[in-house]
Amino acid sequence: MTDAERAEARAAGADGSVVASSDRAGAAGVGSAGRGAGGAGSAGQGGVGSLEASSRTSGVRWEPTVVLDRTSSQPLHAQISAPIKRAILEGHLLPGTRIENEVSMSRRLNVSRPTTRQALQTLVDAGFLLRRRGVGTVVAPQPKRQLMRLPSLHEEIKATGHASTTEILNYNHRRATDAIAEQLGIPIDTPVVELERLRKRDGVPVAILYNWLPAKITPPREKLEDHGLYELLREAGVEPTSTTQSVGAERPDRREAKLLAISLRDPVLTIDRTAFDPSGHIIEWGFHIYRADLYRYESTVFAQA
């Protein structure tokens, strides 16, 4: 997130997943928070990619059957990477399976080579694929993955026996700017809702949570006062299953320090996060500011073979 985007975020409106330092809730590999939507997702709403996973033979290059929707707001590279990722997660592609190279794929799908390169590189960066000299791109060994729900901060606080309260600071209907549209993978001027909430544990401020969501899936304001964002999304049939995130540390500004009941000298932890549904489509984008003395981020990192 650029300084300009961060300034816009703080001037406007989002959810996080935080736990007090004495609490150790959270998912391995995701930690107690996230940027937002797991691994390497993609943008857009609705299913536009499909596949027929077949060959598991390492000596044969596997070609994903992808149906591209060139009218969709979802980038073409995301439409290509999503079904490959899904095939790996569902066990259709075994470690070592060779994947069709970017040149062949670009010709077959009638897209540019940079598009297929980006699709494959996204999966390489996320640990789903490996590039091997003399072999090509292959499926990487995958650690055993336990399917689990991504908890919201509200759910995590309650799970540890503490009282979770939420103060809605902003609930604003607006049109997506360039920055918001890019983060959510939607067209500019699409109706969105920006949220800003102050989450407390036993009455003590823990985090300032900014979120941007497509207006059509955003829960009503009154429900957000007593329920977690992810809880409400699930009730509406929208299941957040993974996130990608960028973690940082900085000093709070005067308003943030006042809201969090800390001094201007106290550092805060920031997480820029995107949440995804099971198909790899973006659900929400968030920028979260946590009290460093009440939050500890944990993650599990697996070594690649």
N, C-alpha and C positions, 0 to 999 in steps of 0.2 A: 504494500500500500504506500503510495507516495505521500509526501507531506501535505499536498493539496487535498488528497482524498481523505487523509486523516483529519484535517481541519474541517472538511465537510462533514465527516462522521460525527465529530464532536459538536458541531453546530446543529446537527440534526438528530438522528436516531437510532439498539439491538439485544441475544441470549447466549448464555455461556454455560459452562459446566465447571463449577468450582467446588473445592472442598477445603475445609479448614486444614491447617498444617497437621493437626493431630488426627485427621480422618484420612483414610487411604482408599476411599472408593474410587472407582474408575476402571476403564477397560485397558488391558495390556495392549500396547501398540498405539493407543489413542491417548492414554493418560487420563487426567481428570477433566480435560477440556478438549477443545479442538477448534480448528478453523473450519469450521466450518466445516462437508460433506464428504473422508476416507481414502487414503491411498491416492489414486489418481483418477479422479472422476472426469466428468465432462459437463457440458452445459446443455440447457434446454429443458423443455417440459414435454412429457409424453414420450411414448416409445417410438423410435424411428429406425432403430437398427434391429436386424434379426440375423440369425446364423444357423448353420447346420454343422455342428461339430462332428467330425468324422474321423479322419486319419489320426492315429496315435503312434504312427511309425516314425522314429527319429530320422530315418533315411529319406522320407518324403516330406516335402514342404506342405504344410497345412494352409489351405486357402479359406479364409472366412467368407461365408456367404452373407454379404452385407447389402441391405436395401437402403439406398441413399435417398433422402428427401431433400432436394435442393431448395425447397421453399421454406424449410424449417429454420427456426432461429438457432437451432443447435448446429455448431460448426461441423463441417464435414469430417475433420480429423477426429472429433469426439464421437461422431456416428460410427466411425471405423474402429476406434479403440474400445468403445463400450462393449460390443459383443465379444471381442477377443478376451477382454478382462472377465466377462461373465462366464465364458467357456472354461477359463482357467479356474475360477472360483468354484464352479460347479463340478470340476473334476473331469471334464471332457478332454482336456489337453494335459498330458503327463509331462513332467519335467524332462527336458531334453528334446521335446518335439520341435522340429524346425518350422518356422513361420515363413510364409511367403515374403520375399524381399520387397522393399519399397518400390523398386523400379517396375517389377512385374505387377504389383498390386495397383500402382498408379495407372498403368495401361489398362488393366482388366476392369477397374472401376471408373475409368475415364475421369481421373482427378489429377491434379498436379503432383509432382514428386515431393515438393515440400509438405504437402498435405499428408501423404502417407508416412513421410519421415517423422512428422510431428506426432502422428497417431502412435507409431511404434516407440518413439522416444519417450512419450508420456508413460507408457507401460514399462519401459526400461528404468526410468527414474523412480517409478513406484515399486520396483522390485519384482514385477511380474514376468519380465523378459530379460534376457541377457544377450549381448552381442559378443560372439566368439570369432576370433580371427580364423579364417579358413573354413568356417562352418556357416556363419551367418547369424541370424537372430533365432534364439531358441527360448522355450519356456523355462523359466528359472525354477529351482527347487522351492517349493512353498512350505512354510511352516504350517503345522496344523492350526486351523483357524476355528475358533469357537464362535458360533453365531451368537450374538448378544445384542441387547438393546443399548443404544447410546443414551445414557441418562442426561437429563437436564440438571442444572444446578439446583433447582427447586427439589427435584426428586432425590438428589444426592444428600442434600441437607436433611431432608425428612428421613432418609434411610439411616442416618447416623443418630437419630433420636432428638434432633434439634428442631426448633421452630423456624420455618422459612416464611418470610414475608416479602412482598414485592410492592414497590412504589412505582407507578407508571409516571415517568417524567415526560414522555412524549409518545403520541400515537398519531402519526401524520400520514394522510393519504397524499401521494404526489405522483409525478411522472418520473420514470427512470432517466437519470442523467447519463452521460457517456460512461462515467466510471461505474455507476450502479448497474447499467445494462451490461457492461463487459463482465462484471463480477458474477452476475446472475445468468448470463448467457441468454438474454432476452433483447428484443428490439428497443431502441431508444424511445422514450415516451410511453412505454408500457406502464399501466397503473401498478404501483407498488405501495407498500406500507412500510414506513420506517419506525422502528420502535426504539425507545430509550427507557431502560428500567434500572432501578436501584435495588439490588438483591441484598437482603439482610439475613443473618443467622442469629437467632435469639436477640433480635433488635440491634445487632451490631452490623454496620455496613460491610459488605464483603466485595461487591463488584458492581461496576457500571456496565450494563449490557446493551450494546447497540445491535440491532438486526434489521436487515432489509429482506422482504419477502414479496413474491408476487401477490397482489391484492386478493386474487381469487382463492388463495389458500390460507390467508392470514386469519388467525382466530380473533373473535371479538375482543375489544378492550376489556370489558368487564370480566371475562373469563381469565384473562392473563393476570389478574390481581390475585387469584387464588390457585392457579394451576401453572405448571411448567409449560414452556412452549412446545417441547417435543411431545409431551403428554397430549396436548390439544391437537397437534398435527396428526398423531396416531388415531385419535378419535375420529378425525375427518378422513381417515384412509390414506394419509401421507406418512410413509414410514422412513424416518432418517436412519440410515444404516452405517454410514461411514463419513469421515471428515478428512479434509486436508487443512493444514494450519501452519502459521508462521509465528514463532514465539519471540518476543522481544522484551526489553526492559527500558524504562525511561522515567523521567520525573513528571509528576502530575502538574497540570496547570491549576490555577487558583480555584476554579469551579470544581474540578475533580477532587482536589484535596479537601475541599469543604464537604462534598457529598460523601466521601469515604472516611471523613473524620481523621485525617492524617495531616502531617505538615508538608510544606512544599519541598522539604529535603528528603522525605521518605520516597524510596523508589516504588514504582508500580510495575507489575507484570502485564504485558499486553499480548493478546492473541488475535491474529487476523485469521478468520476461519470460514470455510465453506462446507456446507453439509449436503450430502447426496442421498438419493433414494437407491433401492436395490439395483436399478437399471443404470445407475451412474448419472442421473439427471440432477441438476442443482436444485435444492429446495430453498436454501437461505444462505445469506452471507452475513457474517457478524464481525464486529470489532469490539473486543472486550477488554476492560481495564480492571485488574484485580489488585487488592491489597497484598503486597508481598509477604506481610507477616501472617496472613491468614490463608495463604494458598501455596500449595506445593505441586508442581507439575511432575508427573512420573510417566515414563514410557518404557517399553521393552523393545530392544533392537535385535534383530536376528542377522547373523552373519550369512552372506551368500556363499555358496560353494564355488 
